[in-house]
Amino acid sequence: MDQGKLVKDLLFHIRLGEDSSIEFKAVTYEGERPKDPNRDKMAHEIAAFANGQGGRLVLGVSRSISVHQSAGRYYQRVGSTKQEMKPEVLARLFQQRSQARLIRFDEALVPGTQVEDIDKSLKQRFLKPNTLEKEQLHKLHLTAKDDYDEGLSVCGVCSASTILSGPRQL
């Protein structure tokens, strides 16, 4: 595999985030020696993958969940400038970075939908061929499930399905 393809594939998986098959570990150093993750933490992660379906351990990727402020204000990058965050943007950022998994409206299940409602040309264009389709769709918040049903999320219906343009009735 050439280096460009490897980098592109790695960035794709980082964007999808951690799950049962991929773990990110930030690396900190003390002098020239790695301080964290230490040998025991690495052994535990490797053993967990070995006892399951296998997986990937990616070193050097931080999974920061905090929201940072400066002088009591919150800023974001917009193009090449920094701007103070609007309250609605800040609220969304806090939701996204929250340790408690919140269900947002666009991730809610739309009853009566199914994965087959996703436009096939969009799946071919955006999904990686060597990664489980179901997993990718869920991580991209295009699908959702509850205790009784599984199907498309509001986001999936609005952005990737044929439901809004086709004759099918829910």
Chimera marker file (.cmm) of the C-alpha trace (Angstrom):
<marker_set name="trace">
<marker id="1" x="0.000" y="0.000" z="0.000" r="1" g="1" b="0" radius="0.5"/>
<marker id="2" x="1.472" y="3.374" z="-0.957" r="1" g="1" b="0" radius="0.5"/>
<marker id="3" x="1.944" y="6.036" z="1.722" r="1" g="1" b="0" radius="0.5"/>
<marker id="4" x="-0.713" y="8.404" z="0.302" r="1" g="1" b="0" radius="0.5"/>
<marker id="5" x="-3.377" y="5.689" z="0.398" r="1" g="1" b="0" radius="0.5"/>
<marker id="6" x="-2.310" y="4.673" z="3.901" r="1" g="1" b="0" radius="0.5"/>
<marker id="7" x="-2.617" y="8.253" z="5.189" r="1" g="1" b="0" radius="0.5"/>
<marker id="8" x="-6.004" y="8.696" z="3.499" r="1" g="1" b="0" radius="0.5"/>
<marker id="9" x="-7.274" y="5.432" z="5.004" r="1" g="1" b="0" radius="0.5"/>
<marker id="10" x="-5.984" y="6.365" z="8.466" r="1" g="1" b="0" radius="0.5"/>
<marker id="11" x="-7.644" y="9.797" z="8.352" r="1" g="1" b="0" radius="0.5"/>
<marker id="12" x="-10.911" y="8.161" z="7.289" r="1" g="1" b="0" radius="0.5"/>
<marker id="13" x="-10.862" y="5.868" z="10.343" r="1" g="1" b="0" radius="0.5"/>
<marker id="14" x="-9.920" y="8.720" z="12.667" r="1" g="1" b="0" radius="0.5"/>
<marker id="15" x="-12.917" y="10.699" z="11.377" r="1" g="1" b="0" radius="0.5"/>
<marker id="16" x="-15.221" y="7.753" z="12.093" r="1" g="1" b="0" radius="0.5"/>
<marker id="17" x="-13.886" y="7.560" z="15.657" r="1" g="1" b="0" radius="0.5"/>
<marker id="18" x="-13.248" y="4.776" z="18.099" r="1" g="1" b="0" radius="0.5"/>
<marker id="19" x="-15.313" y="1.645" z="18.362" r="1" g="1" b="0" radius="0.5"/>
<marker id="20" x="-14.798" y="-2.002" z="19.265" r="1" g="1" b="0" radius="0.5"/>
<marker id="21" x="-12.274" y="-2.448" z="16.443" r="1" g="1" b="0" radius="0.5"/>
<marker id="22" x="-10.162" y="0.714" z="16.721" r="1" g="1" b="0" radius="0.5"/>
<marker id="23" x="-8.589" y="2.447" z="19.720" r="1" g="1" b="0" radius="0.5"/>
<marker id="24" x="-6.774" y="5.787" z="19.747" r="1" g="1" b="0" radius="0.5"/>
<marker id="25" x="-3.960" y="6.502" z="22.182" r="1" g="1" b="0" radius="0.5"/>
<marker id="26" x="-2.274" y="9.848" z="22.699" r="1" g="1" b="0" radius="0.5"/>
<marker id="27" x="1.445" y="9.477" z="23.343" r="1" g="1" b="0" radius="0.5"/>
<marker id="28" x="3.266" y="11.580" z="25.919" r="1" g="1" b="0" radius="0.5"/>
<marker id="29" x="7.004" y="11.597" z="26.454" r="1" g="1" b="0" radius="0.5"/>
<marker id="30" x="9.307" y="12.121" z="29.399" r="1" g="1" b="0" radius="0.5"/>
<marker id="31" x="12.548" y="13.170" z="27.769" r="1" g="1" b="0" radius="0.5"/>
<marker id="32" x="13.006" y="10.825" z="24.836" r="1" g="1" b="0" radius="0.5"/>
<marker id="33" x="11.108" y="7.906" z="26.384" r="1" g="1" b="0" radius="0.5"/>
<marker id="34" x="7.374" y="7.325" z="26.023" r="1" g="1" b="0" radius="0.5"/>
<marker id="35" x="5.613" y="7.945" z="29.340" r="1" g="1" b="0" radius="0.5"/>
<marker id="36" x="2.054" y="7.132" z="28.393" r="1" g="1" b="0" radius="0.5"/>
<marker id="37" x="0.624" y="4.784" z="27.288" r="1" g="1" b="0" radius="0.5"/>
<marker id="38" x="2.913" y="2.565" z="29.318" r="1" g="1" b="0" radius="0.5"/>
<marker id="39" x="3.794" y="-1.047" z="28.621" r="1" g="1" b="0" radius="0.5"/>
<marker id="40" x="0.962" y="-2.424" z="30.796" r="1" g="1" b="0" radius="0.5"/>
<marker id="41" x="-1.721" y="-0.255" z="29.144" r="1" g="1" b="0" radius="0.5"/>
<marker id="42" x="-0.519" y="-1.337" z="25.713" r="1" g="1" b="0" radius="0.5"/>
<marker id="43" x="-0.532" y="-5.000" z="26.762" r="1" g="1" b="0" radius="0.5"/>
<marker id="44" x="-4.107" y="-4.660" z="28.063" r="1" g="1" b="0" radius="0.5"/>
<marker id="45" x="-5.319" y="-3.106" z="24.797" r="1" g="1" b="0" radius="0.5"/>
<marker id="46" x="-3.592" y="-5.751" z="22.682" r="1" g="1" b="0" radius="0.5"/>
<marker id="47" x="-5.004" y="-8.550" z="24.855" r="1" g="1" b="0" radius="0.5"/>
<marker id="48" x="-8.516" y="-7.081" z="24.569" r="1" g="1" b="0" radius="0.5"/>
<marker id="49" x="-8.257" y="-7.024" z="20.767" r="1" g="1" b="0" radius="0.5"/>
<marker id="50" x="-6.782" y="-10.546" z="20.709" r="1" g="1" b="0" radius="0.5"/>
<marker id="51" x="-9.670" y="-11.845" z="22.824" r="1" g="1" b="0" radius="0.5"/>
<marker id="52" x="-12.236" y="-10.270" z="20.504" r="1" g="1" b="0" radius="0.5"/>
<marker id="53" x="-12.453" y="-9.832" z="16.760" r="1" g="1" b="0" radius="0.5"/>
<marker id="54" x="-9.054" y="-8.145" z="16.499" r="1" g="1" b="0" radius="0.5"/>
<marker id="55" x="-8.589" y="-4.475" z="15.827" r="1" g="1" b="0" radius="0.5"/>
<marker id="56" x="-6.285" y="-1.534" z="15.324" r="1" g="1" b="0" radius="0.5"/>
<marker id="57" x="-4.400" y="0.453" z="17.921" r="1" g="1" b="0" radius="0.5"/>
<marker id="58" x="-3.481" y="3.894" z="16.582" r="1" g="1" b="0" radius="0.5"/>
<marker id="59" x="-0.800" y="5.754" z="18.522" r="1" g="1" b="0" radius="0.5"/>
<marker id="60" x="-0.446" y="9.523" z="18.450" r="1" g="1" b="0" radius="0.5"/>
<marker id="61" x="-4.154" y="10.368" z="18.169" r="1" g="1" b="0" radius="0.5"/>
<marker id="62" x="-5.756" y="12.295" z="20.993" r="1" g="1" b="0" radius="0.5"/>
<marker id="63" x="-9.454" y="11.897" z="21.686" r="1" g="1" b="0" radius="0.5"/>
<marker id="64" x="-9.948" y="15.155" z="23.531" r="1" g="1" b="0" radius="0.5"/>
<marker id="65" x="-13.480" y="15.655" z="24.756" r="1" g="1" b="0" radius="0.5"/>
<marker id="66" x="-12.976" y="18.972" z="26.439" r="1" g="1" b="0" radius="0.5"/>
<marker id="67" x="-14.048" y="22.380" z="25.199" r="1" g="1" b="0" radius="0.5"/>
<marker id="68" x="-11.350" y="25.003" z="25.647" r="1" g="1" b="0" radius="0.5"/>
<marker id="69" x="-11.739" y="28.650" z="26.524" r="1" g="1" b="0" radius="0.5"/>
<marker id="70" x="-9.452" y="31.661" z="26.586" r="1" g="1" b="0" radius="0.5"/>
<marker id="71" x="-10.019" y="34.656" z="28.869" r="1" g="1" b="0" radius="0.5"/>
<marker id="72" x="-13.519" y="33.347" z="29.646" r="1" g="1" b="0" radius="0.5"/>
<marker id="73" x="-14.569" y="33.202" z="25.976" r="1" g="1" b="0" radius="0.5"/>
<marker id="74" x="-14.857" y="30.386" z="23.468" r="1" g="1" b="0" radius="0.5"/>
<marker id="75" x="-13.367" y="30.707" z="19.997" r="1" g="1" b="0" radius="0.5"/>
<marker id="76" x="-13.417" y="28.733" z="16.770" r="1" g="1" b="0" radius="0.5"/>
<marker id="77" x="-11.450" y="28.797" z="13.548" r="1" g="1" b="0" radius="0.5"/>
<marker id="78" x="-13.358" y="30.161" z="10.560" r="1" g="1" b="0" radius="0.5"/>
<marker id="79" x="-11.172" y="30.091" z="7.473" r="1" g="1" b="0" radius="0.5"/>
<marker id="80" x="-7.896" y="31.727" z="8.440" r="1" g="1" b="0" radius="0.5"/>
<marker id="81" x="-9.327" y="33.730" z="11.363" r="1" g="1" b="0" radius="0.5"/>
<marker id="82" x="-10.564" y="33.048" z="14.862" r="1" g="1" b="0" radius="0.5"/>
<marker id="83" x="-14.029" y="34.138" z="15.908" r="1" g="1" b="0" radius="0.5"/>
<marker id="84" x="-15.928" y="33.996" z="19.155" r="1" g="1" b="0" radius="0.5"/>
<marker id="85" x="-18.452" y="31.157" z="19.100" r="1" g="1" b="0" radius="0.5"/>
<marker id="86" x="-22.126" y="31.944" z="18.879" r="1" g="1" b="0" radius="0.5"/>
<marker id="87" x="-24.188" y="30.414" z="21.710" r="1" g="1" b="0" radius="0.5"/>
<marker id="88" x="-25.842" y="27.811" z="19.455" r="1" g="1" b="0" radius="0.5"/>
<marker id="89" x="-22.476" y="26.690" z="18.060" r="1" g="1" b="0" radius="0.5"/>
<marker id="90" x="-21.058" y="26.442" z="21.575" r="1" g="1" b="0" radius="0.5"/>
<marker id="91" x="-24.078" y="24.436" z="22.765" r="1" g="1" b="0" radius="0.5"/>
<marker id="92" x="-23.647" y="21.991" z="19.879" r="1" g="1" b="0" radius="0.5"/>
<marker id="93" x="-19.929" y="21.647" z="20.637" r="1" g="1" b="0" radius="0.5"/>
<marker id="94" x="-20.662" y="20.854" z="24.274" r="1" g="1" b="0" radius="0.5"/>
<marker id="95" x="-23.183" y="18.244" z="23.118" r="1" g="1" b="0" radius="0.5"/>
<marker id="96" x="-20.677" y="16.674" z="20.736" r="1" g="1" b="0" radius="0.5"/>
<marker id="97" x="-17.913" y="16.558" z="23.326" r="1" g="1" b="0" radius="0.5"/>
<marker id="98" x="-20.063" y="15.395" z="26.212" r="1" g="1" b="0" radius="0.5"/>
<marker id="99" x="-19.071" y="12.136" z="27.835" r="1" g="1" b="0" radius="0.5"/>
<marker id="100" x="-22.742" y="11.267" z="28.210" r="1" g="1" b="0" radius="0.5"/>
<marker id="101" x="-24.076" y="10.163" z="24.840" r="1" g="1" b="0" radius="0.5"/>
<marker id="102" x="-26.901" y="12.501" z="23.962" r="1" g="1" b="0" radius="0.5"/>
<marker id="103" x="-29.315" y="11.688" z="21.173" r="1" g="1" b="0" radius="0.5"/>
<marker id="104" x="-29.705" y="14.674" z="18.927" r="1" g="1" b="0" radius="0.5"/>
<marker id="105" x="-32.710" y="15.164" z="16.654" r="1" g="1" b="0" radius="0.5"/>
<marker id="106" x="-30.780" y="14.379" z="13.459" r="1" g="1" b="0" radius="0.5"/>
<marker id="107" x="-29.652" y="11.042" z="14.950" r="1" g="1" b="0" radius="0.5"/>
<marker id="108" x="-33.152" y="9.894" z="15.932" r="1" g="1" b="0" radius="0.5"/>
<marker id="109" x="-34.643" y="6.822" z="14.250" r="1" g="1" b="0" radius="0.5"/>
<marker id="110" x="-37.283" y="7.394" z="11.591" r="1" g="1" b="0" radius="0.5"/>
<marker id="111" x="-39.803" y="4.542" z="12.015" r="1" g="1" b="0" radius="0.5"/>
<marker id="112" x="-40.631" y="2.527" z="8.917" r="1" g="1" b="0" radius="0.5"/>
<marker id="113" x="-37.298" y="3.160" z="7.193" r="1" g="1" b="0" radius="0.5"/>
<marker id="114" x="-34.662" y="0.623" z="6.293" r="1" g="1" b="0" radius="0.5"/>
<marker id="115" x="-31.022" y="0.648" z="5.243" r="1" g="1" b="0" radius="0.5"/>
<marker id="116" x="-32.074" y="-0.281" z="1.700" r="1" g="1" b="0" radius="0.5"/>
<marker id="117" x="-33.627" y="3.198" z="1.401" r="1" g="1" b="0" radius="0.5"/>
<marker id="118" x="-30.167" y="4.741" z="1.121" r="1" g="1" b="0" radius="0.5"/>
<marker id="119" x="-29.310" y="5.807" z="-2.421" r="1" g="1" b="0" radius="0.5"/>
<marker id="120" x="-26.934" y="3.154" z="-3.815" r="1" g="1" b="0" radius="0.5"/>
<marker id="121" x="-24.867" y="5.684" z="-5.765" r="1" g="1" b="0" radius="0.5"/>
<marker id="122" x="-24.189" y="7.615" z="-2.562" r="1" g="1" b="0" radius="0.5"/>
<marker id="123" x="-23.104" y="4.445" z="-0.776" r="1" g="1" b="0" radius="0.5"/>
<marker id="124" x="-20.700" y="3.618" z="-3.599" r="1" g="1" b="0" radius="0.5"/>
<marker id="125" x="-19.312" y="7.139" z="-3.551" r="1" g="1" b="0" radius="0.5"/>
<marker id="126" x="-18.780" y="7.627" z="0.185" r="1" g="1" b="0" radius="0.5"/>
<marker id="127" x="-18.332" y="4.248" z="1.854" r="1" g="1" b="0" radius="0.5"/>
<marker id="128" x="-15.049" y="2.371" z="2.027" r="1" g="1" b="0" radius="0.5"/>
<marker id="129" x="-15.223" y="-1.050" z="0.381" r="1" g="1" b="0" radius="0.5"/>
<marker id="130" x="-13.131" y="-2.948" z="2.978" r="1" g="1" b="0" radius="0.5"/>
<marker id="131" x="-15.002" y="-1.733" z="6.077" r="1" g="1" b="0" radius="0.5"/>
<marker id="132" x="-18.335" y="-3.029" z="7.293" r="1" g="1" b="0" radius="0.5"/>
<marker id="133" x="-21.103" y="-1.000" z="5.646" r="1" g="1" b="0" radius="0.5"/>
<marker id="134" x="-23.409" y="-1.202" z="8.657" r="1" g="1" b="0" radius="0.5"/>
<marker id="135" x="-20.672" y="0.130" z="10.941" r="1" g="1" b="0" radius="0.5"/>
<marker id="136" x="-19.827" y="3.032" z="8.624" r="1" g="1" b="0" radius="0.5"/>
<marker id="137" x="-23.464" y="4.050" z="8.216" r="1" g="1" b="0" radius="0.5"/>
<marker id="138" x="-23.973" y="4.041" z="11.979" r="1" g="1" b="0" radius="0.5"/>
<marker id="139" x="-20.801" y="6.055" z="12.659" r="1" g="1" b="0" radius="0.5"/>
<marker id="140" x="-21.836" y="8.609" z="10.065" r="1" g="1" b="0" radius="0.5"/>
<marker id="141" x="-25.211" y="8.848" z="11.891" r="1" g="1" b="0" radius="0.5"/>
<marker id="142" x="-27.138" y="7.787" z="8.784" r="1" g="1" b="0" radius="0.5"/>
<marker id="143" x="-28.703" y="4.847" z="10.608" r="1" g="1" b="0" radius="0.5"/>
<marker id="144" x="-30.157" y="4.496" z="14.086" r="1" g="1" b="0" radius="0.5"/>
<marker id="145" x="-31.827" y="1.888" z="16.239" r="1" g="1" b="0" radius="0.5"/>
<marker id="146" x="-33.958" y="1.725" z="19.337" r="1" g="1" b="0" radius="0.5"/>
<marker id="147" x="-35.124" y="-1.182" z="21.483" r="1" g="1" b="0" radius="0.5"/>
<marker id="148" x="-37.506" y="-2.446" z="18.798" r="1" g="1" b="0" radius="0.5"/>
<marker id="149" x="-36.431" y="-1.264" z="15.365" r="1" g="1" b="0" radius="0.5"/>
<marker id="150" x="-33.489" y="-0.322" z="13.193" r="1" g="1" b="0" radius="0.5"/>
<marker id="151" x="-33.492" y="1.955" z="10.158" r="1" g="1" b="0" radius="0.5"/>
<marker id="152" x="-32.456" y="5.380" z="8.945" r="1" g="1" b="0" radius="0.5"/>
<marker id="153" x="-31.915" y="8.391" z="11.152" r="1" g="1" b="0" radius="0.5"/>
<marker id="154" x="-33.397" y="11.799" z="10.346" r="1" g="1" b="0" radius="0.5"/>
<marker id="155" x="-29.987" y="12.698" z="8.919" r="1" g="1" b="0" radius="0.5"/>
<marker id="156" x="-29.997" y="9.531" z="6.805" r="1" g="1" b="0" radius="0.5"/>
<marker id="157" x="-33.461" y="10.250" z="5.395" r="1" g="1" b="0" radius="0.5"/>
<marker id="158" x="-32.670" y="13.884" z="4.601" r="1" g="1" b="0" radius="0.5"/>
<marker id="159" x="-29.209" y="13.458" z="3.153" r="1" g="1" b="0" radius="0.5"/>
<marker id="160" x="-28.807" y="9.977" z="1.712" r="1" g="1" b="0" radius="0.5"/>
<marker id="161" x="-32.124" y="8.279" z="1.046" r="1" g="1" b="0" radius="0.5"/>
<marker id="162" x="-34.484" y="7.967" z="-1.876" r="1" g="1" b="0" radius="0.5"/>
<marker id="163" x="-37.516" y="8.365" z="0.422" r="1" g="1" b="0" radius="0.5"/>
<marker id="164" x="-38.041" y="12.097" z="-0.072" r="1" g="1" b="0" radius="0.5"/>
<marker id="165" x="-37.770" y="11.882" z="-3.848" r="1" g="1" b="0" radius="0.5"/>
<marker id="166" x="-39.373" y="8.488" z="-4.467" r="1" g="1" b="0" radius="0.5"/>
<marker id="167" x="-42.966" y="7.223" z="-4.433" r="1" g="1" b="0" radius="0.5"/>
<marker id="168" x="-42.577" y="5.109" z="-1.275" r="1" g="1" b="0" radius="0.5"/>
<marker id="169" x="-44.836" y="6.075" z="1.636" r="1" g="1" b="0" radius="0.5"/>
<marker id="170" x="-43.816" y="5.592" z="5.275" r="1" g="1" b="0" radius="0.5"/>
<link id1="1" id2="2" r="1" g="1" b="0" radius="0.2"/>
<link id1="2" id2="3" r="1" g="1" b="0" radius="0.2"/>
<link id1="3" id2="4" r="1" g="1" b="0" radius="0.2"/>
<link id1="4" id2="5" r="1" g="1" b="0" radius="0.2"/>
<link id1="5" id2="6" r="1" g="1" b="0" radius="0.2"/>
<link id1="6" id2="7" r="1" g="1" b="0" radius="0.2"/>
<link id1="7" id2="8" r="1" g="1" b="0" radius="0.2"/>
<link id1="8" id2="9" r="1" g="1" b="0" radius="0.2"/>
<link id1="9" id2="10" r="1" g="1" b="0" radius="0.2"/>
<link id1="10" id2="11" r="1" g="1" b="0" radius="0.2"/>
<link id1="11" id2="12" r="1" g="1" b="0" radius="0.2"/>
<link id1="12" id2="13" r="1" g="1" b="0" radius="0.2"/>
<link id1="13" id2="14" r="1" g="1" b="0" radius="0.2"/>
<link id1="14" id2="15" r="1" g="1" b="0" radius="0.2"/>
<link id1="15" id2="16" r="1" g="1" b="0" radius="0.2"/>
<link id1="16" id2="17" r="1" g="1" b="0" radius="0.2"/>
<link id1="17" id2="18" r="1" g="1" b="0" radius="0.2"/>
<link id1="18" id2="19" r="1" g="1" b="0" radius="0.2"/>
<link id1="19" id2="20" r="1" g="1" b="0" radius="0.2"/>
<link id1="20" id2="21" r="1" g="1" b="0" radius="0.2"/>
<link id1="21" id2="22" r="1" g="1" b="0" radius="0.2"/>
<link id1="22" id2="23" r="1" g="1" b="0" radius="0.2"/>
<link id1="23" id2="24" r="1" g="1" b="0" radius="0.2"/>
<link id1="24" id2="25" r="1" g="1" b="0" radius="0.2"/>
<link id1="25" id2="26" r="1" g="1" b="0" radius="0.2"/>
<link id1="26" id2="27" r="1" g="1" b="0" radius="0.2"/>
<link id1="27" id2="28" r="1" g="1" b="0" radius="0.2"/>
<link id1="28" id2="29" r="1" g="1" b="0" radius="0.2"/>
<link id1="29" id2="30" r="1" g="1" b="0" radius="0.2"/>
<link id1="30" id2="31" r="1" g="1" b="0" radius="0.2"/>
<link id1="31" id2="32" r="1" g="1" b="0" radius="0.2"/>
<link id1="32" id2="33" r="1" g="1" b="0" radius="0.2"/>
<link id1="33" id2="34" r="1" g="1" b="0" radius="0.2"/>
<link id1="34" id2="35" r="1" g="1" b="0" radius="0.2"/>
<link id1="35" id2="36" r="1" g="1" b="0" radius="0.2"/>
<link id1="36" id2="37" r="1" g="1" b="0" radius="0.2"/>
<link id1="37" id2="38" r="1" g="1" b="0" radius="0.2"/>
<link id1="38" id2="39" r="1" g="1" b="0" radius="0.2"/>
<link id1="39" id2="40" r="1" g="1" b="0" radius="0.2"/>
<link id1="40" id2="41" r="1" g="1" b="0" radius="0.2"/>
<link id1="41" id2="42" r="1" g="1" b="0" radius="0.2"/>
<link id1="42" id2="43" r="1" g="1" b="0" radius="0.2"/>
<link id1="43" id2="44" r="1" g="1" b="0" radius="0.2"/>
<link id1="44" id2="45" r="1" g="1" b="0" radius="0.2"/>
<link id1="45" id2="46" r="1" g="1" b="0" radius="0.2"/>
<link id1="46" id2="47" r="1" g="1" b="0" radius="0.2"/>
<link id1="47" id2="48" r="1" g="1" b="0" radius="0.2"/>
<link id1="48" id2="49" r="1" g="1" b="0" radius="0.2"/>
<link id1="49" id2="50" r="1" g="1" b="0" radius="0.2"/>
<link id1="50" id2="51" r="1" g="1" b="0" radius="0.2"/>
<link id1="51" id2="52" r="1" g="1" b="0" radius="0.2"/>
<link id1="52" id2="53" r="1" g="1" b="0" radius="0.2"/>
<link id1="53" id2="54" r="1" g="1" b="0" radius="0.2"/>
<link id1="54" id2="55" r="1" g="1" b="0" radius="0.2"/>
<link id1="55" id2="56" r="1" g="1" b="0" radius="0.2"/>
<link id1="56" id2="57" r="1" g="1" b="0" radius="0.2"/>
<link id1="57" id2="58" r="1" g="1" b="0" radius="0.2"/>
<link id1="58" id2="59" r="1" g="1" b="0" radius="0.2"/>
<link id1="59" id2="60" r="1" g="1" b="0" radius="0.2"/>
<link id1="60" id2="61" r="1" g="1" b="0" radius="0.2"/>
<link id1="61" id2="62" r="1" g="1" b="0" radius="0.2"/>
<link id1="62" id2="63" r="1" g="1" b="0" radius="0.2"/>
<link id1="63" id2="64" r="1" g="1" b="0" radius="0.2"/>
<link id1="64" id2="65" r="1" g="1" b="0" radius="0.2"/>
<link id1="65" id2="66" r="1" g="1" b="0" radius="0.2"/>
<link id1="66" id2="67" r="1" g="1" b="0" radius="0.2"/>
<link id1="67" id2="68" r="1" g="1" b="0" radius="0.2"/>
<link id1="68" id2="69" r="1" g="1" b="0" radius="0.2"/>
<link id1="69" id2="70" r="1" g="1" b="0" radius="0.2"/>
<link id1="70" id2="71" r="1" g="1" b="0" radius="0.2"/>
<link id1="71" id2="72" r="1" g="1" b="0" radius="0.2"/>
<link id1="72" id2="73" r="1" g="1" b="0" radius="0.2"/>
<link id1="73" id2="74" r="1" g="1" b="0" radius="0.2"/>
<link id1="74" id2="75" r="1" g="1" b="0" radius="0.2"/>
<link id1="75" id2="76" r="1" g="1" b="0" radius="0.2"/>
<link id1="76" id2="77" r="1" g="1" b="0" radius="0.2"/>
<link id1="77" id2="78" r="1" g="1" b="0" radius="0.2"/>
<link id1="78" id2="79" r="1" g="1" b="0" radius="0.2"/>
<link id1="79" id2="80" r="1" g="1" b="0" radius="0.2"/>
<link id1="80" id2="81" r="1" g="1" b="0" radius="0.2"/>
<link id1="81" id2="82" r="1" g="1" b="0" radius="0.2"/>
<link id1="82" id2="83" r="1" g="1" b="0" radius="0.2"/>
<link id1="83" id2="84" r="1" g="1" b="0" radius="0.2"/>
<link id1="84" id2="85" r="1" g="1" b="0" radius="0.2"/>
<link id1="85" id2="86" r="1" g="1" b="0" radius="0.2"/>
<link id1="86" id2="87" r="1" g="1" b="0" radius="0.2"/>
<link id1="87" id2="88" r="1" g="1" b="0" radius="0.2"/>
<link id1="88" id2="89" r="1" g="1" b="0" radius="0.2"/>
<link id1="89" id2="90" r="1" g="1" b="0" radius="0.2"/>
<link id1="90" id2="91" r="1" g="1" b="0" radius="0.2"/>
<link id1="91" id2="92" r="1" g="1" b="0" radius="0.2"/>
<link id1="92" id2="93" r="1" g="1" b="0" radius="0.2"/>
<link id1="93" id2="94" r="1" g="1" b="0" radius="0.2"/>
<link id1="94" id2="95" r="1" g="1" b="0" radius="0.2"/>
<link id1="95" id2="96" r="1" g="1" b="0" radius="0.2"/>
<link id1="96" id2="97" r="1" g="1" b="0" radius="0.2"/>
<link id1="97" id2="98" r="1" g="1" b="0" radius="0.2"/>
<link id1="98" id2="99" r="1" g="1" b="0" radius="0.2"/>
<link id1="99" id2="100" r="1" g="1" b="0" radius="0.2"/>
<link id1="100" id2="101" r="1" g="1" b="0" radius="0.2"/>
<link id1="101" id2="102" r="1" g="1" b="0" radius="0.2"/>
<link id1="102" id2="103" r="1" g="1" b="0" radius="0.2"/>
<link id1="103" id2="104" r="1" g="1" b="0" radius="0.2"/>
<link id1="104" id2="105" r="1" g="1" b="0" radius="0.2"/>
<link id1="105" id2="106" r="1" g="1" b="0" radius="0.2"/>
<link id1="106" id2="107" r="1" g="1" b="0" radius="0.2"/>
<link id1="107" id2="108" r="1" g="1" b="0" radius="0.2"/>
<link id1="108" id2="109" r="1" g="1" b="0" radius="0.2"/>
<link id1="109" id2="110" r="1" g="1" b="0" radius="0.2"/>
<link id1="110" id2="111" r="1" g="1" b="0" radius="0.2"/>
<link id1="111" id2="112" r="1" g="1" b="0" radius="0.2"/>
<link id1="112" id2="113" r="1" g="1" b="0" radius="0.2"/>
<link id1="113" id2="114" r="1" g="1" b="0" radius="0.2"/>
<link id1="114" id2="115" r="1" g="1" b="0" radius="0.2"/>
<link id1="115" id2="116" r="1" g="1" b="0" radius="0.2"/>
<link id1="116" id2="117" r="1" g="1" b="0" radius="0.2"/>
<link id1="117" id2="118" r="1" g="1" b="0" radius="0.2"/>
<link id1="118" id2="119" r="1" g="1" b="0" radius="0.2"/>
<link id1="119" id2="120" r="1" g="1" b="0" radius="0.2"/>
<link id1="120" id2="121" r="1" g="1" b="0" radius="0.2"/>
<link id1="121" id2="122" r="1" g="1" b="0" radius="0.2"/>
<link id1="122" id2="123" r="1" g="1" b="0" radius="0.2"/>
<link id1="123" id2="124" r="1" g="1" b="0" radius="0.2"/>
<link id1="124" id2="125" r="1" g="1" b="0" radius="0.2"/>
<link id1="125" id2="126" r="1" g="1" b="0" radius="0.2"/>
<link id1="126" id2="127" r="1" g="1" b="0" radius="0.2"/>
<link id1="127" id2="128" r="1" g="1" b="0" radius="0.2"/>
<link id1="128" id2="129" r="1" g="1" b="0" radius="0.2"/>
<link id1="129" id2="130" r="1" g="1" b="0" radius="0.2"/>
<link id1="130" id2="131" r="1" g="1" b="0" radius="0.2"/>
<link id1="131" id2="132" r="1" g="1" b="0" radius="0.2"/>
<link id1="132" id2="133" r="1" g="1" b="0" radius="0.2"/>
<link id1="133" id2="134" r="1" g="1" b="0" radius="0.2"/>
<link id1="134" id2="135" r="1" g="1" b="0" radius="0.2"/>
<link id1="135" id2="136" r="1" g="1" b="0" radius="0.2"/>
<link id1="136" id2="137" r="1" g="1" b="0" radius="0.2"/>
<link id1="137" id2="138" r="1" g="1" b="0" radius="0.2"/>
<link id1="138" id2="139" r="1" g="1" b="0" radius="0.2"/>
<link id1="139" id2="140" r="1" g="1" b="0" radius="0.2"/>
<link id1="140" id2="141" r="1" g="1" b="0" radius="0.2"/>
<link id1="141" id2="142" r="1" g="1" b="0" radius="0.2"/>
<link id1="142" id2="143" r="1" g="1" b="0" radius="0.2"/>
<link id1="143" id2="144" r="1" g="1" b="0" radius="0.2"/>
<link id1="144" id2="145" r="1" g="1" b="0" radius="0.2"/>
<link id1="145" id2="146" r="1" g="1" b="0" radius="0.2"/>
<link id1="146" id2="147" r="1" g="1" b="0" radius="0.2"/>
<link id1="147" id2="148" r="1" g="1" b="0" radius="0.2"/>
<link id1="148" id2="149" r="1" g="1" b="0" radius="0.2"/>
<link id1="149" id2="150" r="1" g="1" b="0" radius="0.2"/>
<link id1="150" id2="151" r="1" g="1" b="0" radius="0.2"/>
<link id1="151" id2="152" r="1" g="1" b="0" radius="0.2"/>
<link id1="152" id2="153" r="1" g="1" b="0" radius="0.2"/>
<link id1="153" id2="154" r="1" g="1" b="0" radius="0.2"/>
<link id1="154" id2="155" r="1" g="1" b="0" radius="0.2"/>
<link id1="155" id2="156" r="1" g="1" b="0" radius="0.2"/>
<link id1="156" id2="157" r="1" g="1" b="0" radius="0.2"/>
<link id1="157" id2="158" r="1" g="1" b="0" radius="0.2"/>
<link id1="158" id2="159" r="1" g="1" b="0" radius="0.2"/>
<link id1="159" id2="160" r="1" g="1" b="0" radius="0.2"/>
<link id1="160" id2="161" r="1" g="1" b="0" radius="0.2"/>
<link id1="161" id2="162" r="1" g="1" b="0" radius="0.2"/>
<link id1="162" id2="163" r="1" g="1" b="0" radius="0.2"/>
<link id1="163" id2="164" r="1" g="1" b="0" radius="0.2"/>
<link id1="164" id2="165" r="1" g="1" b="0" radius="0.2"/>
<link id1="165" id2="166" r="1" g="1" b="0" radius="0.2"/>
<link id1="166" id2="167" r="1" g="1" b="0" radius="0.2"/>
<link id1="167" id2="168" r="1" g="1" b="0" radius="0.2"/>
<link id1="168" id2="169" r="1" g="1" b="0" radius="0.2"/>
<link id1="169" id2="170" r="1" g="1" b="0" radius="0.2"/>
</marker_set>
